[in-house]
Each structure stands twice: as C-alpha cells, then as structure tokens.
C-alpha cells in the first residue's frame, strides 16, 4: 500500500527544495507515511511526525542503519552501522574527541574565526558562507584530524562531492569522492605507523613523535587486544570529516540569515543571555540536515501503511521539529522558548545512537561566530539574495551576501 494518492509530495521538485517546510506540513496532516517512486530502483518512504521519526532512529529492532544514512544502499560500516559494531566505534570517537575538550578549544576556534574576519573586515561586503561559515569548521576539523591547513579547501571539495553523489543516487560519484579521502588517510596512517615503529617500543609518542589529534587517537586505539585496521578506521574518519564541516557551515549561515530576515540580529548580539536559545531555535527551525535514512529490518506497518522489508525510509528531522503535537507555535521562530526543552526535543543533531558526537563543538563554533560577527561587523545586513544548498537531504545557504559599516579611513 502506498499513500501518494492522498498527498502529492516530490522532495526533488524545485518548489519543495525552495520551501520543504510547507510540504512537511501537508505530510504530517495528510500523509504521515509517504512513498516516493522517483528515486533509484526502489524509491523510498518518508516519515514526518515527531513520534515516528524518533521511533525510526531509536527502535533498532525495526530499523537498521547498516545500509547507510542516505537513500543509496551503501554499507559504510563504523558509526553508520548497528550495534555491536556501532557501539565499538562510538566509544572510539568519543574517546578521540570527548566533549570535555571543547572548552579547551575555545581559544583556537576564536583565533581562527578572528583571522577569517580580519581577512575581509575592511571590505564592507562579503559572501559570508564562502569567506567565513565554510572555512571556519573546515579549518577546525582539519586541525583535529591532522590535515594540513593548506589542504582544507581540497578536503571540503571532496566532502561536497561525496554528499552530491549521495543526493544524486550515484554510487560511482560517491565512491570516487570516498576514494580520494580514503587515499589521503591511508597514506597518512602508514606514515604515522612508520614513525611509531622507528621510535621504538615504550616511547611516549603522543605529542612528541605524533601530533595529539583524532587521527593519532584512533590509530593507537585497540579493540579486542589489537589495533584497528585501515578498513575499520576509514569509514569513521570519513564521517568525522563530512559531519564536522557541512552541518556547522549550514548552522552558522542559517542563524545569521534568519536573525537578519526577522530583524532580530541587533537584539540577539546585544543580549548574551539569548545566544544559546538563538542557536537551538535555529537548529529546530532550520536544521542543517532535513532528514536521514534507515532500512526496514522486515515488513513494517506504520499508520496503516505496509513498508516492505529492506525498504529505505527517511525520517524528517525538519518536520519533527515543527510538529504541533510537540511544539507550541511551531512555525514561528521564537527566542522565548525554554532552552532545556529545545535541546531535549529538537532532532537536528540526530536521535539515539545517531546523535552527533561533534554537536558540542558545532554549538561552540556557532556561539563564537555569533559573538564575533556581532562585535566586529557593525550594522550587519543583507546585501543580496542567497542561494540554498542543492540537496533534498540538507538545508542551508550556499551563498549569503552581507554588508556592514566600515570605520572611516
């Protein structure tokens, strides 16, 4: 049984891409389980209500992550797998990038952000995505992974290519991008292992022979009494790289655009007490990821709709974040929402085992961006139309022209 006869929904349609949230309202009200035929060989189902989206990512007995978080059947492994494999890698990345390290990184993030603003502050006008919101997380995640800063733009291009392949249902495009990323890390892991071997047994290598970064941490980690192999580490490194830049760029861009459009920018930057709420409300209202996928473990039935075994099913975070069964006045961007409730109910950083391990870092980067842009770019304002990210899975600005007042002389 399908439900397209009850509500027409095409996630690839230009009108839907421009305003997916209006379509999500129709899905929730008229068609909470939708089947879309126009993607690949098998199409996919879409769940739009908050309770169903939460179940999709929490109920591991019904829904599997083994075949990837996108619409393509792609067995990536690592964090994009089911327990117990997922649990092993979750522990690994949590040890490599613990949340407690985020406050210690504040100075680094602040220096990078200030340096980016220094490069354009005298111009008075800039594309904020290209010159700030994109390079900031790319430089930071590259530093955490030990990637040379001069190769940051290259890694960003590979990351974008990987996402484009997933969006276009083209495993070959995705595979080519992954091969480039994997190739770099294979060579770097080989180089670092050679340094460890040359240093000799018993030598303290972290911070001396090897840099103290995520790559070193995962390379030296062990599981069942042995080191992880390249094949086991590469999916994890790919996820850290892609997840560590795409979502933060979109979060910063959406926050600035939304506050400017609603004439809230000056109020927010002048009141530190609402900064965290502004970030969480941006995540709720403009989630960087519209929705991710799971695969049905067997035949499932949701709201009277039969979903066959092995079907791909998308859970729409963006729709769950505006479900009136969960949120008061869900279509309004509000700064008076309760911060604890926002963090507990918004789904933008994932649900259950899919919760993003870099969420704390993304929030800190965005907070620092808000502070510095507000302080250093007076009378910040729009300077032209923006262009959205071209993806039915992602949401954000690809461009964001802004202007500000420069000091005389």
Secondary structure by P-SEA (a helix, b strand, c coil): ccccccbbbbcccccccccaaaaaaaaaccccbbbbcccccccbbbbccaaaaaaaaccccccccccccccccccccccccccaaaaaaaaaaaaaccccccccaaaaaaaaaaaaaaaccccccccccccccaaaaaaaaaaaacccccaaaaaaaaaaaaaaaaaaccaaaaaaaaaaaaaaaaaaaaaaaaaaaaaccccccccccccccaaaaaaacccccccccccccaaaaaaaaaaacaaaaaaaaaaaaaaaaacaaaaaaacccaaaaaaaaaaaaccccccbbbbbccccccccccccccbbbbbcaaaaaaccccccccccccccccaaaaaacccccccccccccaaaaaaaaaaaaaaaaaaccccccccbbbbcccccccccccbbbbbbbbccc
